[in-house]
Amino acid sequence: MQTELSKQLGVEYAVFGFTPFPAVAAAISRAGGFGVLGAVRYTAPDDLARDLDWMQEHVDGLPYGLDVVMPAKKAEAPGGQALTEADVEAMIPAGHRQFVEETLAKHGVPGLAEGEASGWRITGWMEQVARGQLDVAFDYPIKLLANALGSPPADVIERAHEQGVLVAALAGSARHARKHADAGIDIVVAQGYEAGGHTGEIASMVLTPEAVEAVAPLPVLAAGGIGSGEQVAAALALGAQGVWLGSVWLTTTEADLHSSALTRKLLAAGSGDTVRSRALTGKPARQLRTEWTDAWDDPAGPGTLPMPLQGLLVAEAVSRIQKYEVEPLLGTPVGQIVGRMNSERSVQAVFDDLTRGFERAVERLNRIAGRA
Amino acid sequence: MQTELSKQLGVEYAVFGFTPFPAVAAAISRAGGFGVLGAVRYTAPDDLARDLDWMQEHVDGLPYGLDVVMPAKKAEAPGGQALTEADVEAMIPAGHRQFVEETLAKHGVPGLAEGEASGWRITGWMEQVARGQLDVAFDYPIKLLANALGSPPADVIERAHEQGVLVAALAGSARHARKHADAGIDIVVAQGYEAGGHTGEIASMVLTPEAVEAVAPLPVLAAGGIGSGEQVAAALALGAQGVWLGSVWLTTTEADLHSSALTRKLLAAGSGDTVRSRALTGKPARQLRTEWTDAWDDPAGPGTLPMPLQGLLVAEAVSRIQKYEVEPLLGTPVGQIVGRMNSERSVQAVFDDLTRGFERAVERLNRIAGRA
């Protein structure tokens, strides 16, 4: 399964695996794919350095990359200074804080212990946090830097290119893809409607070829709805130079969700059990539908706040829901492919299925085309 | 491009074309595909007979089919009698009628002339109307009967099978697909989120393989997001035995939209210019986003009524908007593939592109698989 891009990056399969877990990212690279470690949860640079050290020891010299969530535009106070987390916290209305507490109380969710930090934060979207991550990451031989929130700033693209690091950016429309190409990035990740996490309205079947046409000859990776080798073949038939898989790793044996209840929910969920909701970050992101997302999407409620306020507003609540495994509220970003995630498998087993399914699909197409 | 199903039906390409226009349906069959005439607009059986006579003269003896919109459950009054159109009309709140008139008045839409009938009606969903269509259709050598609204009633399936007619039903989820299979239909049309018309939440990339697995060995046709040969290859890679295309024919030279303004809007629209709205029928249907759909989807408005009330409520208004070509309000059901419908082409030219694109995609996959 070789495309120009997989050859350029020196990987066996044109399968890019995005994951927040170093053990999964390393296993993806070892299995012949390209592991991409999500950095958003690393608010402390030392934590990222520790996990990248671990990656270095476990990828057997194979290539891997990093995914950050870096806004192209700085969040600025009216005076022009960069906004701090405290500035943003101060912008959250009291009524919204009250709604969070009421919703948690309705389900009897305990508070965190005194002095216990909220484990779940998405402050990685703040430019200063993402820059701290990059200062660490550029000390490691990463081969790809992906940004989930628009094109990275020009100086970041330049720094990456100086170090021989390819830059990828996620796009939910052909227009966004073109903007990224104009900004000088190297790879577009076309994120279809069915994908987990932040996503637009255009489904992969339509978006992938539109993005390919919009940025040619730049390579496009198809993201959204892909978890089998047949789906890999479909995405490559649409002109992608590879696929970008995120959801499917969540139920691998190497993943550590810190919650067996959440793993059970993922294994049981059907493709119709996700929702594209602003509940988590303030921008539409596909995730498991839960009573938590329902509360935020309920027209009778206060509704969500814009990014970055919503993410800060719910950070502690999400940590509490996760810590106490409050099942009706417990969710995670995941795509519609969750319906096919029905057993815990190793990353290697996922790759075996992907490559066998891809071969089957190509054989089938050859028979249909009268070439068998 | 031959699958077991295309061989069974005796067509050259596994491409099924759904269209309300006899000239388009006949051209699809002549081009080597399988033309399916949409019957919903034929409220008078004689009109359908006239157009099927025309089809017979223009398909060169090649196979074709009919698509009806037949509810599996009868709409019944509390006493158990079938509801008439007048019964349903009487259930529409006055406030909704007023909203229709106000919205039309805001855009200066003239009324119809005294005695001028509303040309656009979707009473084909009423079982008695659909049964009248079937009484006509079974006198013609149709090879396929498709139902857009669930499985057809058991006696209709039986009658079709007695006449050697295959029965297809549209499904937006694997669960619906299984229900159809249990009801005894022969083919499932898996209608993805990106499709025009009534559609669910699951995108084709995910829905197609789910439906294939759910009803195997019954054949599945993939619908939604398909307008190029690369997309045909993708759908077949996902396990479909053929593709079901609807939107792409709207801008063919054989189509007769009765409105050059609407054709211009379709040619100009991007993939992001559609919306899944209840404005037209009361069930979510993808269509061009217009100020008309915006008015119905506006939380400040009265909202839509359930099917079948909404369709009757807006029937005359839609006719007036179409007759007077009131551009801001003028729309039509169409899928996200509208973004690639950028020139008027003959049906034959569409087929030439589909088959060439399919061959290109298969060659590309063979190269990627190292088989070239």
Interface residues (C-beta under 8 A of the other chain):
Chain A: M1 Q2 T3 A14 S173 A174 G192 Y193 E194 G200 E201 I202 A203 S204 M205 V206 L207 P209 E210 G224 G225 I226 S228 E230 Q231 A233 A234 A235 L236 A237 L238 G239 G270 S271 G272 P299 G335 Q336 I337 G339 R340 F358 E359 A361 V362 R364 L365 N366 I368 A369 G370 R371
Chain B: M1 Q2 T3 A14 S173 A174 G192 Y193 E194 G200 E201 I202 A203 S204 M205 V206 L207 P209 E210 G224 G225 I226 S228 E230 Q231 A233 A234 A235 L236 A237 L238 G239 G270 S271 G272 P299 G335 Q336 I337 G339 R340 F358 E359 A361 V362 R364 L365 N366 I368 A369 G370 R371
